[in-house]
């Protein structure tokens, strides 16, 4: 699960950065506000890569997804991109857990067979 989720978070890191650039041109918000919010979200996406296996890591990832969707109030395209990344996050968590369970099952079978 960690690999799939981390890949999604790294993609979000770049999308948040590009969204900050777009927001500078499309919104009336001060540049400092845009980059403070974008910077915190970018930092959170990187920190979450290391927190995925800890309690609450996946839940914080969901909060980041909600934040990306809420970014649509500043940049309307973020409603769509946030939704896409929320779907990718769900798929990463869902299928990542299935892959982890399969790996554990295969490891257990290998130790009992050997």
N, C-alpha and C positions, 0 to 999 in steps of 0.2 A: 504494500500500500504506500509505503514511504516514497518510493521512486515515482510512482504515478502522481501522487499529490504534490511532491516537490517540483515535478515538471510543470504542473499546472500553475503553481505559485511563481515559478520563474517566468513563465509566459505572462502572468498578471503583472509582475514587476515591470516588464517592458511596456505593457499596455497602459499601466498607470502613468509611467513617465511620458509616453506619447500623449496621453489624455491631458496631462498638465500643460504640455506645449500647446495643444489645441485650445484649452481653457483660457490661456493667456490671450488668445486672439478673439475668442468667441464670447467671453463673459466680461462683465463690468467689475468683477472682483479684483482686489489688489493682487499684484504679482506675489507679494509676500504671503498672502493667505493661500493662494493656489499652491505654491511650492511647499508651504508648511503642511497642508493637508496631503498633497501628493507625496511629499517626502516621508511623512509618517506612514502612509499606506504602503509605500515601496519598502520601507524598513520593516514593517510588519510582515510583508510577504516573504522577505528574506529570513527573518527570525522564525517564522512559522515552519520553514523548511527543516530547521533543527528541532522544532518542538512537536513534530508530528507523532512521535511515538510516546510522548508524555501525555498524562491526563489533561484533557481540555484542548489539546492541539487541534483536533479536527473541528471542535466547536468554534474555536477562534477563527478557523478557516471559513466556517459558515458566516461568521460576522463580517469577515473581509468581503465575502461574496455579496452580502447585503449592502455593504458600503459601496461596492462597485456599482451595483444597480442604482443606489441612491445618487450616485454621481450623474445619473441621467437628468437630474434637476438642473445641473449646470451645463452639461453637454448631452443633449438628447440621445445621441448615438450610444451613450453608455448604458441606457436601458437595455438595448440589444446586446452590446458586448458583455455587460454584467450578467445578463441572462445566459449567454453562451458559456461564460466562465463558470457560472453556477452549475450548469449542466455538466461541464467538464469536471468540476469538483465532485459532484455527485457520482459521476462515472468512475473517477479516480478512487474515491472512497469505497464504492460498492464493489467494483471489480478488483481493486487492490486487496480488499479483505478476502475475496474468493481465491485470489492467487496465493495469498499468504496461507490460507487454510489448506490449499492443495499442496503447497511446498511442505507444510508441516506433516501432512498425511504421507507424502512420498518419503520424507525423512524417517518417519516412524516405521514405514514399511521396509525401508532399507536397513534399519537397525535390527528389525526382527528377522529379516531374511538372511542377514549376514552373521 
